Amino acid sequence: MESLIPKGVSWIAAAAESFDPENNALLLSDGTSIFYKRLIVCPGIKLNWAAIDGLTETLGKNGVTSNYRADLAPYTWELVQNLKQGVAVFTQPPMPIKCAGAPQKALYLSADHWLKQHVLNSIQIKFFNAGAVLFGVKDYVPALQSYMDKYKAELNFMHRLVKVEGDKKTAWFEKTDANGVTTLVKQSFDMLHICPPQTAPDFIRNSPLADAAGWVDVDPATLQHKRYPNVWGLGDATNSPNAKTAAAVRKQVPVVAANIVNDIRGLPQEYHYDGYGSCPLTVERGKIVLAEFAYGGKLVPSLPNWMLNGTRTTSMAWHMKKSMLPPLYWHGMLKGHELLVKPVRKSA
């Protein structure tokens, strides 16, 4: 982390614990207070493992795994390689979650392996989604559905994981019908891949900066706080209705930077974020559905369709994700270098 901090920036190795925006101050975990003229809040999102009864006790064993914990990715791969027959269950919690395509990507890549190992016909794949649709932007659903069909995956919508009994290889889901009536559904498994429920961090949810749901309360266009004009929010913990992706933050940062410069100069917040987010959905090894969209589900492709049609599976998107995005992240985003994204002024 230290190697990525620019010259002239002081790194305070203590966590923020609480905010006092009325006095332009925040309290740190070491007991000290920091005072500011302007504040940017970008804490990320909390993986709420404890929200699922029994999960923490069995995660990483009994066939229960999650790629949302990097240390468990090898266990996921071990389970995938060893499963020759049985039931493989993949879950997705209510939105918002970071990288909304990740729960599906785990399914697609597992199924692709089983297909190539000629064991897919002996494995039942079941996808339990707390939401009502396969993907929130309808233009990308046909391509994704074609892969669910290819892998013979059973789709279960409006099913929220509430309990795991790892020793019994059993998962429990709360199913909500069209009338809002909920029932408890039992599902056995041989492998269970979980995407955990997610919330804003506790020190955000319990702060004056939060809205009623616990997220940093910002204007979705300028990303300026709605009640404290010298505070801005970035990233997953804000209540702006965009996909929680690295691509979104990459577009947000120049907007906030330009608006802060305007604020210093006494000018209005004239730069706007359009809600851009990107989900590269890996549907098989070597192919991706590159979903790029803004507020309201508007498609905003980075490249023209004749080069890369994001609503279809392409190998070009795979090579972009594999070869181009890592250096862009490590040597661009994390070091504050952005050559491709320019902040856009709002329309007159």
C-alpha positions in Angstrom: 0.0 0.0 0.0 2.8 2.4 0.9 4.3 2.0 -2.6 1.1 3.3 -4.1 0.7 6.5 -2.1 1.8 9.6 -4.1 4.5 12.0 -2.9 3.2 14.8 -0.8 0.5 12.7 0.7 0.6 11.8 4.4 -0.4 8.2 5.2 -2.0 8.0 8.6 -1.9 4.3 9.6 -5.1 4.3 11.7 -8.7 3.6 10.8 -11.5 6.1 10.8 -14.0 5.3 13.6 -16.5 8.1 13.6 -17.4 11.5 12.0 -18.2 14.9 13.4 -19.1 16.8 10.2 -20.6 19.7 12.2 -17.0 20.4 13.4 -15.2 19.2 10.2 -13.6 16.4 12.2 -13.2 12.6 12.3 -12.1 10.4 15.1 -9.4 7.7 14.4 -9.0 4.3 16.0 -5.9 5.5 17.9 -8.0 8.1 19.7 -6.8 11.1 17.7 -8.9 13.5 15.8 -8.3 14.9 12.3 -9.7 18.2 11.2 -10.4 18.9 7.5 -11.6 21.6 5.1 -12.9 19.1 2.6 -13.4 15.3 3.1 -13.7 12.5 0.6 -15.2 9.3 2.0 -14.4 6.1 0.2 -14.4 3.2 2.7 -15.7 0.3 0.4 -18.3 -2.1 1.4 -18.7 -4.7 4.2 -19.1 -8.4 3.6 -21.7 -9.4 6.2 -21.0 -13.1 6.7 -22.7 -13.2 10.0 -26.1 -12.3 8.4 -26.4 -15.9 7.3 -27.0 -18.3 10.2 -24.3 -20.9 10.6 -22.1 -19.7 7.8 -19.1 -18.5 9.7 -18.7 -21.9 11.4 -18.7 -23.9 8.2 -17.1 -21.5 5.6 -14.0 -23.1 4.1 -15.1 -26.7 4.9 -18.0 -29.1 4.4 -18.1 -28.1 0.7 -19.0 -24.4 1.6 -16.9 -21.7 -0.1 -16.9 -18.2 -1.4 -14.6 -16.4 -3.9 -15.5 -13.2 -2.0 -12.7 -14.3 0.3 -9.5 -14.5 -1.6 -8.0 -17.1 0.7 -10.9 -19.4 -0.2 -10.5 -19.2 -3.9 -8.1 -22.3 -3.9 -10.7 -24.2 -1.9 -13.4 -23.3 -4.5 -11.1 -24.6 -7.2 -10.4 -27.8 -5.2 -14.2 -28.4 -4.8 -14.8 -27.8 -8.5 -12.0 -30.2 -9.6 -13.1 -32.9 -7.2 -16.9 -32.8 -7.9 -17.8 -35.5 -10.4 -21.4 -35.8 -9.5 -24.0 -34.3 -7.2 -25.6 -30.9 -6.6 -23.7 -27.6 -6.9 -25.5 -24.6 -5.5 -24.5 -20.9 -6.2 -26.2 -18.0 -4.3 -26.6 -14.3 -4.9 -27.9 -12.0 -2.1 -30.0 -8.8 -2.4 -28.4 -5.8 -4.0 -26.3 -3.9 -3.6 -23.2 -6.1 -3.8 -19.7 -5.4 -5.2 -19.1 -6.9 -8.6 -22.7 -7.9 -9.2 -21.6 -10.5 -11.8 -19.3 -12.4 -9.5 -21.9 -14.9 -8.1 -22.7 -15.9 -11.7 -19.1 -15.9 -12.8 -18.3 -18.6 -10.2 -21.1 -20.7 -11.7 -20.1 -20.2 -15.3 -16.5 -21.0 -14.8 -17.3 -24.1 -12.7 -19.7 -25.3 -15.2 -17.3 -24.7 -18.1 -14.7 -26.9 -16.3 -17.3 -29.7 -15.6 -18.4 -29.6 -19.3 -14.8 -29.9 -20.5 -14.2 -32.8 -18.1 -17.3 -34.5 -19.4 -19.0 -34.7 -15.9 -21.6 -31.9 -16.4 -24.4 -34.3 -17.1 -23.8 -35.9 -13.6 -24.0 -32.5 -11.8 -27.1 -30.5 -11.0 -26.3 -26.8 -11.0 -28.7 -24.6 -9.1 -28.6 -20.8 -8.9 -30.5 -19.1 -6.1 -30.9 -15.4 -6.6 -32.5 -13.1 -4.1 -33.5 -10.8 -7.0 -36.2 -11.2 -9.6 -34.1 -11.3 -12.7 -30.9 -12.8 -14.0 -29.2 -9.4 -14.6 -30.5 -5.9 -13.9 -30.0 -4.6 -17.4 -32.2 -6.6 -19.7 -30.1 -6.2 -22.8 -27.5 -8.6 -21.4 -29.9 -11.2 -20.2 -30.3 -13.2 -23.5 -26.5 -13.9 -23.8 -26.3 -14.9 -20.1 -29.5 -17.0 -20.3 -28.0 -18.9 -23.2 -25.1 -20.0 -21.0 -27.4 -20.9 -18.1 -29.2 -23.1 -20.7 -26.0 -24.5 -22.0 -24.9 -25.6 -18.5 -28.5 -26.8 -17.7 -28.5 -24.6 -14.6 -31.7 -24.4 -12.6 -32.7 -20.8 -11.8 -34.5 -19.9 -8.6 -35.4 -16.2 -8.2 -36.6 -14.4 -5.1 -34.7 -16.9 -2.9 -32.5 -15.4 -0.2 -30.0 -17.6 1.7 -30.7 -17.4 5.4 -29.0 -20.5 7.0 -26.3 -23.0 6.3 -25.9 -26.4 8.0 -22.5 -27.4 6.7 -22.3 -30.7 8.5 -25.7 -31.7 7.1 -24.9 -30.3 3.6 -28.1 -28.3 3.8 -28.9 -24.7 2.8 -32.1 -22.9 3.8 -33.6 -20.1 1.6 -36.4 -17.7 2.3 -38.6 -17.7 -0.8 -40.8 -14.7 -1.5 -43.8 -15.1 -3.9 -45.6 -12.5 -6.0 -47.8 -11.5 -3.1 -44.9 -11.0 -0.7 -45.6 -14.2 1.2 -42.4 -15.9 2.4 -41.8 -19.6 2.9 -38.7 -21.5 4.0 -37.1 -23.8 1.3 -34.6 -26.5 2.1 -31.8 -27.4 -0.4 -29.2 -30.1 -0.1 -25.8 -29.6 -1.7 -22.4 -31.2 -2.4 -20.8 -27.9 -3.1 -22.1 -24.5 -2.0 -20.7 -21.2 -3.3 -21.9 -18.2 -1.4 -21.9 -14.5 -2.2 -22.4 -12.9 1.2 -24.9 -10.1 1.9 -23.2 -6.7 1.9 -23.7 -3.4 3.7 -21.9 -0.1 4.3 -19.2 -0.4 7.0 -20.5 0.0 10.6 -18.7 3.3 11.1 -20.5 4.7 8.1 -24.0 3.3 9.0 -23.8 4.7 12.5 -22.6 8.2 11.3 -24.3 11.5 10.5 -23.2 11.0 6.9 -25.5 8.0 6.4 -29.0 8.0 4.9 -31.8 6.0 6.4 -30.5 2.8 4.9 -26.9 3.4 6.2 -25.2 4.6 3.0 -23.2 7.8 2.5 -25.9 10.2 1.3 -24.7 11.9 -1.9 -26.0 13.6 -4.9 -25.9 10.9 -7.6 -24.5 13.2 -10.2 -22.0 15.5 -8.4 -21.3 12.9 -5.6 -21.3 15.8 -3.1 -23.0 15.0 0.3 -26.6 16.2 0.4 -26.3 17.8 3.9 -22.6 18.6 4.3 -21.3 20.5 1.2 -17.6 20.0 2.0 -17.9 16.2 2.0 -17.9 14.0 -1.1 -18.4 10.2 -1.4 -16.7 7.7 -3.7 -17.1 4.0 -4.3 -19.2 1.3 -3.0 -20.5 2.9 0.3 -22.4 5.7 -1.3 -26.2 5.6 -2.0 -25.8 6.5 -5.7 -27.7 3.8 -7.7 -24.9 2.6 -9.8 -23.2 -0.9 -10.0 -20.6 -1.3 -7.3 -17.6 -1.9 -9.5 -14.0 -0.7 -9.9 -15.0 0.7 -13.3 -17.6 2.9 -11.5 -15.0 4.3 -9.1 -12.6 5.0 -12.0 -15.3 7.2 -13.6 -16.3 8.8 -10.3 -12.8 10.0 -9.2 -12.2 12.6 -12.0 -15.7 14.0 -11.3 -15.1 14.5 -7.6 -11.6 15.9 -8.2 -12.9 18.4 -10.7 -15.8 19.4 -8.4 -13.5 19.9 -5.5 -11.3 22.2 -7.6 -14.4 24.1 -8.5 -15.3 24.3 -4.8 -11.9 25.7 -3.9 -12.4 28.3 -6.6 -15.9 29.2 -5.4 -17.5 27.7 -8.5 -20.6 25.4 -8.6 -20.5 21.6 -8.8 -20.8 21.5 -12.5 -19.2 18.1 -13.2 -21.5 15.1 -13.3 -21.1 11.3 -13.0 -23.5 9.4 -15.3 -23.7 6.2 -13.3 -21.3 4.3 -15.4 -20.5 0.8 -14.3 -19.0 -2.3 -15.9 -19.4 -6.0 -15.2 -17.2 -8.3 -17.3 -19.2 -11.6 -16.9 -16.9 -14.5 -17.7 -19.2 -17.1 -19.1 -16.5 -19.6 -20.1 -12.7 -19.7 -20.2 -11.8 -17.3 -23.0 -15.2 -15.5 -23.4 -16.9 -12.7 -21.7 -20.2 -10.7 -21.8 -19.0 -7.2 -21.2 -21.8 -5.3 -19.6 -21.4 -1.5 -19.6 -24.3 0.7 -18.5 -25.2 3.9 -16.7 -28.0 5.2 -14.6 -31.4 3.7 -15.7 -29.8 0.8 -17.4 -28.6 2.9 -20.4 -26.0 1.1 -22.5 -22.7 3.1 -22.6 -20.2 0.9 -24.5 -16.6 2.0 -24.5 -16.0 0.7 -28.0 -18.2 0.7 -31.1 -20.3 -2.5 -31.7 -18.2 -3.4 -34.8 -15.2 -3.7 -32.5 -16.9 -5.2 -29.4 -20.6 -5.9 -28.9 -21.0 -6.2 -25.2 -24.4 -7.8 -25.4 -22.8 -10.9 -27.0 -20.0 -13.2 -25.8 -16.6 -12.2 -27.2 -13.0 -13.3 -26.8 -11.9 -9.7 -27.3 -13.5 -8.8 -23.9 -11.7 -11.7 -22.3 -8.3 -10.5 -23.6 -9.1 -6.9 -22.4 -9.9 -8.2 -18.9 -6.9 -10.5 -18.8 -4.2 -8.4 -20.4 -5.3 -4.7 -20.3 -7.2 -4.1 -17.1 -4.6 -5.4 -14.6 -1.9 -2.8 -15.7 -4.6 -0.1 -16.0 -5.6 -0.9 -12.3 -2.1 -1.2 -10.8 -0.3 1.5 -12.8 -3.2 3.8 -13.5 -6.0 3.8 -11.0 -4.1 3.0 -7.9 -1.4 5.6 -8.7 -3.8 8.4 -9.6 -3.1 8.4 -13.3 -6.1 8.6 -15.5 -5.6 9.4 -19.2 -8.8 8.0 -20.7 -11.6 9.4 -18.4 -12.3 13.1 -18.5 -14.9 14.8 -16.2 -17.9 16.0 -18.1 -19.8 19.2 -17.3 -23.5 18.9 -16.8 -25.7 19.9 -19.8 -26.9 23.5 -19.8 
